[in-house]
Amino acid sequence: MSDKKLTLDEVAKILNKTPVTIKRYARENLLSAEGEGDNLLFKEDEVMRYLEFSKRLG
């Protein structure tokens, strides 16, 4: 299990979404984030789980 943190821009790139969408995901608790505004940090393992989940949904 990785404790690595990813920035807002890194998560947006991995999930192929805009930073605005990623901030909405954090606000709606679809992804947990630390920080505020453009200074959000996300746990890498959670982002990767979300990516795999979203691929399965199609």
Secondary structure as UniProt FT lines:
FT   STRAND          5..7
FT   HELIX           8..15
FT   HELIX           19..27
FT   TURN            28..29
FT   HELIX           37..39
FT   STRAND          41..43
FT   HELIX           44..57
//
